[in-house]
């Protein structure tokens, strides 16, 4: 994903947590923009 900050376009990661129930239905639990898709970004996303 790209985001515009002022006159600069920067790439951003979109972290998405999805739950799948026993019937196979998907539910989005949380969505967050991050600077990059890294271990530290996921850790912050999952642990708060």
C-alpha positions in Angstrom: 0.0 0.0 0.0 1.2 3.5 -0.6 0.3 6.5 1.6 0.8 10.2 0.9 2.5 12.2 3.6 2.6 15.8 2.5 4.1 15.6 -1.0 5.9 12.4 -0.4 4.5 9.0 -1.3 5.7 6.2 0.9 5.1 2.5 0.9 3.4 1.2 4.1 2.5 -2.3 5.3 -1.1 -3.2 6.2 -1.2 -5.8 9.0 -4.5 -7.7 9.2 -5.6 -10.3 11.9 -8.3 -12.6 10.6 -10.2 -15.2 12.5 -11.7 -18.3 10.8 -14.4 -20.1 12.7 -15.3 -23.8 12.6 -17.7 -23.2 9.7 -15.0 -21.6 7.7 -16.3 -18.0 8.0 -13.7 -15.3 8.1 -13.9 -12.3 10.4 -11.5 -9.4 10.4 -10.3 -8.8 14.0 -7.9 -5.8 13.5 -6.2 -3.8 10.8 -3.2 -1.5 11.4 -0.8 0.4 9.2 2.9 -0.2 9.9 6.1 1.2 8.5 7.1 -2.2 7.2 6.2 -5.9 7.6 8.8 -6.9 10.1 9.0 -9.2 13.2 8.9 -6.1 15.5 5.8 -4.7 13.6 3.9 -8.0 13.9 4.9 -8.3 17.6 3.6 -4.8 18.4 0.5 -5.5 16.4 -0.3 -8.8 18.1 0.8 -7.9 21.7 -0.4 -4.3 21.7 
